């Protein structure tokens, strides 16, 4: 059984602030260890319940956060950035399931630790009119290859977003957010038991999960924080303006939509 893990940092159990998630910040090195520990818990449970091959894609910021020297040696790690498929680099039709570890809620969600959607300048990203978190966007890329999302961990609203946007993955709440930079944090022994219980459920029912698939053409709608960013996104052929800071692109399929979204992020970086 082959498992793909995409691991972010904002949804890791002990993480609540920018002082933890920004490389070079006060508690970043500590957060890296917490992230690696949480990924290891998921890897170990997957192996215990029958996984034979595991690929972990580091999916936070510069995507070189997970400590390879502390990662379970039975998992392969994709590290570094940029990567063509970003948070989903390495996904293809050979995998049996996708697990999202340390994910967060979509931009604008109340009571959600460091809510955003790929970049803080994205106010919203919609697929065929439906607002998406990173779980929804990335889960649809897995679905493009026919692979279901079976598991997600994060705060309560990260789990809620995934339940709304995907086909009912197992969701594990590892902390209870009370604001953008505050949460009820539990000792890791408690978190570990929650993760293991969720993994047991996901792995035992792995054949029952369904991929989330967008069939045919796909409408991508992205709202950005300032109008100049929308102007830059218009450099992508076929993109049109909906309003001063919102653009729409009609893609031939989901892979096309995902790549255009990634291109929009690159084009709008650094615009003031």
N, C-alpha and C positions, 0 to 999 in steps of 0.2 A: 504494500500500500504506500503510495507516494503522496506526501503532504507538502503544501506550500504555505509558509508563514510570512506574512507582511507585518513587521513590527514598528510601531510608532512610539513616541515617548510621552506625549501629553496625557495619555490614558493609563500610564503605569501607576501602580497603587500608591506610591509615596510621592508622586509629583503633583505640585499645585501651582508653581510660579515660573516666571521667565528666568529667575535666578537659577533655576535647575535645568531648563531646556536649551538655553543659549550656550553654544560652545565658548568656553572661556569665562563663563559667569561663575559666581561664588560656589554654587553647589552642583555644577555640571558633572564633574567627575563622579560624585556620589550618585547622581541620577543615572549615569552610564552603568554603574554597577547594579543599581536597582533594575534597570531595563534588562540587562543581561541575565540577572537572577530570575526575572519573571518569564523571559523567553525560555530559559532552561527548564523551568517548571512545566511549561507547555510541551516542550520537546520530550522531556522524560516521560510525561503522561502519554503522549502519542506513541512513543516506542513501547511502553508497557502494554498498550492496547492494540498493538499490531502493525504500527507503521514500520516500513522497511527502508524508506528513503525520505529524508526531510531536507528541504531547502529553505533557508531563512533569508529574507531580503530586508536589510536595514532600511527603514523608510522615513527616518526623521532628519530634517534639516539637511546637512551635508551627507547624510546617510553613511557615516563612518563612526557610529556611536557604540555599537555592540563590541564588547571586548572579546576578540577571537580566542585569546589565551584562557578565557574563563568559560567559553561556550562549550556545551556538550560536544565532544569530538565526533559524535555520530550525525551531527547536522552540518551541512555545507552552508557557508555564509556568502551572500552577495553584498559587498560593501563599497561605498564610494558614490560619487555623483559628478556630473550628470549621467543618467542612465536613460536610454530611449523610452522605457516603460516606467520609469520613476519608481513609485511605491510598489509596482507590480512587476518589476524586472525579473525575468526568469519564468513567468507563468506561460504554460502552454497546455495542450490537450492531454499530456501524459500524466497530469496530476489527478488524484482522486478527490481531493478537497482542498479548500483554502481556509486558513485560520488567520484572523486579524487580532493582533495582540497590542494592547496599549493604545487603542484608537480613541478618538474624541468626537464630540458632537459637531454638527455643521454650524457654520457662521450664523450668529444671531440667536443662538439657543440660550435660553435663560438657565441658570444653575447648571453650568457646564464648564469644566476646567479647560481654560484656554481654547474656547470654541473658535473654529475657523474652518475654511475649506481650501486646502492646499496652500494658500497664501493669505495674509491678513488683508490684502487689498481686494480680495474677492468678497463682495457683499453677499452674493448668492450665485449658485450654479444649478441650472435646471436641465433635466433631460426629459424631453417630450412634456414639458410643463411641470414636472415634478421636482421640487427642491431636493438636492443631494448633499449628503455628507461625503467625506472621503470613502467611507464604507460603501455607500451606494455607487459612487463613481468607479471605485476599484472592483467592487463585486460584479459590476456589469462587464468589466474587462475580463474577469474570470469567466463570466457567462458566455462571452464571445468565443471562448475556447471550450465551452461546454462543461466547465468546472463549477461546482457549487461552493458557496461560502457556508461552512458548517459551524463556525465558532467565532465569537468576538468577545474581547474583554475591554473594559474601560469604566468610566463613571456611568451613573444610571441613565443619563441622557444620550451618551454614546450608544448604549445598548438600545434605547428607545428609537434612535434614528435608524439603526441597522434593522430593527424589527419592522419599521415603516417602509424601508426602501428595498429590502431584500426578502428572500423567501424563507423567513423564520429560522435564522441560525440560532444556535444555542448562545445565549448572552450571559456573561458573568460580570456582575457589578463588583469591582475591586475597591471602590471608594464611593462615597456619597457626596457629590458636589453640592456646596451651599452658595457658590458664587464662581465668578470667572477664575479667581485665584485663591479659592478656599474649598476645603473638603473635609469630611470625616474620614480620617485615616485609621486603618486597622493594623495590628502587628502582622508581620509577613506570614506567620504560621496560620493565621486566620485566612489571609488572602490565598495562601497556597492550597488550603483545603477547598476553598471555593473554586479555584482554577482546576484542581484535580477532579472535583465532582462534575464541573462543566465539561471537561475533556472526556471523562468517562461516558457521559451522555452522548457527546458528539461522536466519539469513536465507535461506540456500540451501535449507533444508528446511522453510520456514515453513508450507507447505501440509499437512505431514504431522502436525503437532502436534494433539492432541485436547483439547478443553476438559474440565475436571473438573467434573462436574455431579452435584449431589445432587437426585435426583428425589423428588417427593412430599413428605410431611411430614419435618421435620428435628428431631432431638433435640439441643438445645444444653445442655451441662453445663459449669458454670463453678465452679471452686474458688477462693476468695478467702482472703487472708491472715488475716483475723480474722472472728469470727462476726457482729459488728455490720454488716459489709459485706453478708453474706448476708441479714441482716434487711432491709436497705435494698433489695436486689434483689427481695425479695418484694413490693415495691410495684407491680411490673409484673404486671398481671393474667395469670393462668395459670401463674405461676412457683410451683414447689413446692420444698421443702427436701429434700435427700438426706441431709445431715448438718449439723453445726453451721456449717460454712463453705462448703458446696456446694449449689448450686441447679440446678434443671433446668427448662427451658422447651421445650415441644413446639411448633414453629413450623409454619405451613401450607406454607412453602417456604423456600428459603435466604435470600432477601432479608429475609423476616420475621425469621429467626434472626439475621442480621447486624445488623439494626436493634436488636433486643432486646439483643444483646451490647453494642452501642454505648451503649444506654440504661443498662445495668448499670454500665458504666464511669463514666458521668456521675453516677449515683446514689450510687456508692460512693466517689467522690473526696472526700478530706478526712476520712473516717471513721477514728476511732482506737479 
